Amino acid sequence: MDFQLPAADDPRRIVVREWIAAHPNPTGRVLAEAGYVAPHWPAPFGLAADPIHQIIIDDELAKAGIRRPANPIGIGWAGPTIMFAGTEEQKQKYILRLLSGEDFWCQLFSEPNSGSDLANLGTRAVRDGDEYIVNGQKIWTSGAQHAKYGILIARTNPDAPKHKGVSYFICPMDLPGIEIRPIKEMTGASTFNEVFFTDVRIPAQNLVGEQDEGWRLAKVTLGNERVSLSTGGVLWGSGPTALEMLDAVRERGPVSDPVMRQRLATIYTEHVLLDLIRMRTLSARLRGEQPGPEASIRKVLADEHGQNVMEVARDLLGADGMLRGGVDNSERGAHNGLGGGGGVGLRALEHPGWFDGYMFARSLTIGGGTGEVQRNIVAERVLGLPHDNDVLKGMTWAETQKSLTR
């Protein structure tokens, strides 16, 4: 592994800095057209940048205070799948607008009876001429109430095994027959939704890849999801980073409580290890290797790290951690083992607010594949441990449903 990034005078850095000088406040569309939203994608939507080149671009944009459009499912999951298996018409219609953030996307995968066992999904899509008629229910759909499109997997052949007979669709969220019901969370917000489909007609041209072969594409999406959820801030790529929190604590002077010092040191160690794993993955990509189950390893570590960061922040804030929408302790007295005579001073971390962040962090080890599921993947695909006995092996999906109701 090579952990040394190119120096400030690297020609690739100079190119990016010159572009930023010419576009000091770029819109999402301008960033997308320049290839800077997903620079590792091939032209015309990216720059075919290798991993190190991508890090250089990320670094220079961050230094200039330029943020990419906020469209995590569209850019991180839907886009790569459409690039992998979509038609040229689909790429031209959807890719640039999702990269620019003009079209917000959601993911219609999980169902009430098929969460961890996603391949057991029961939402049906029946071909009717140039359309598919969809009936069923999805749940835990982030941002569905704001999305223009969703990536939908539905069963098109119930007489095939559960990992077969599934198809992958692009679903406009304003189609007749779609009902979205927000789910109130313990944060007080409604990030997630239930989505109901009643005789929804999706054009056949919105099928991605081949009919009945959607599970292969779903795995492409899930692989990108596990990488995307393990990067950036500690709340699935958003919110604060561990270093931001540690910098904010450092501004207030030394920490006197030895237990709190150890917890802060542990957080820093976790951050460094996650960064090293990221660099290891990048080095493998430079050698032409595709990422595999290590995405599950990093997701397990990153999710628990995010919870640790938010728990420490809550304890540092004390009673102030119960307040909503961010806290400014700069005028309060010292407490919770922080020396220096001032307050905790966590102003740099006011997004999304420590109360909301701590409450939301409970979901990190559940969403995107539970920690238990990720550990099973690691056990079977990395450590070579035996698979669980599958008593339904060899059955069609319809046969498995009958056996479960007996």
C-alpha positions, 0 to 999 in steps of 0.5 A: 500500500502507498499512503503518500498522496501526490504533492501540491505541485502535482500537475493533476492538482494544478489542473483542478485548481485552475478549473476552480479559479475559473469556476469559483462557485460552480453549480451542480450542473457545472460540476457534473458537466466537468466530470467532477461529481463522479470523476472515476466514471468514464467520459462523458460523465466522468474523467476515467480518473484512477483512485489517486486522481479521484482523491486529488480532485476530492482534496482540491474541491474540499480546500476550495469549499466546493460541495458536490450535489447531495443525491447519495442514492442517485449518485452512489447507487443508481448511477453506477448500476445504470452505467453498468447495465443501462441502455444508452438511452437510459444513460443519456436521460438520467445520468447527468441529471442525477449527477447534478442533483436536479433529479433526486433518487430513492431506493425501493428494495426492502419490504416488511417481510424481506429485510435482511433476506432481500431476495425473498421480496414479494412485490410483483411486476407483471408484463402487460404489453409495453408496461409492467403492472406493479403491486406490493409494498416497500419500506424504509425508503429514505427520501421517497417523499422528495424523490423524482425517481426510485430504483425498484426491484420486483419479482417478475417470475415467481416460479424461479428460485428467489435469487432469480426471477427478479427484475430491476426498474427505474420507477418515476415516483409520481406514477398513479397508484404510488402512495408514500407514507412517511414514518416518524422516527425517534429523532422526530423527523421522517427520513424513511417511508413506506411506499405502496404500489397498487396497479402501478404501470411502469414503462417497459423501457424503464427495465434495466438489464434483462428481465428476471436478471435483476438480482445481479444488478441489485448486488451491484447497487448493494456493493456500492451502497456498502462503500458509500455508507462507509465514507465521509462523515460518521453518519453514512457519509454526512454529518461530522467526521471524527477529526472534526470532533477531536479538533473541536475538543482540542480547541477547549484545552486538555481533557482531565478525565482519564477515561474520556481521554482513552475514549477520544484516543480510541476514536482517533485509532478507529479513524486511522484504521478506517482510513488505512482500509480505504487506502488499501482498497484504493491500492487494490483498485490501482492494481486492477482488482475489484472490491469484494467482501472488504466492503462489508468489513469496512461498513461494520467498522465504520458504523460502530465507529459512528456510534462511538463518535456520537456517544462520546459527543453526547457525553461531552455535551452533558445535558446540552446534548438533549437539545435539538438542532445543534449546540453552542457551548462557547459561553458555558462553564467547563464540565465533563472533564474538559479543562481550560475554563470554557465550554465544550465548544463543539460549534464545528459539529452543529450539523445535523445537531448532536441530539439528532445525530446521536439518535440517528446513529442507532440506525447505522448498524441496521441500514444498508445491511445489518452488522450481523449480515455483514459479519456473515458475509465476512465469515463465509467469504473471507474466513471460509466458514461454512454457510448456514444450511438452506432448507429452502434450497432448490425451491422456487420462490412460490414454493418457498412461500407455500412452505412458510405458511404451512 
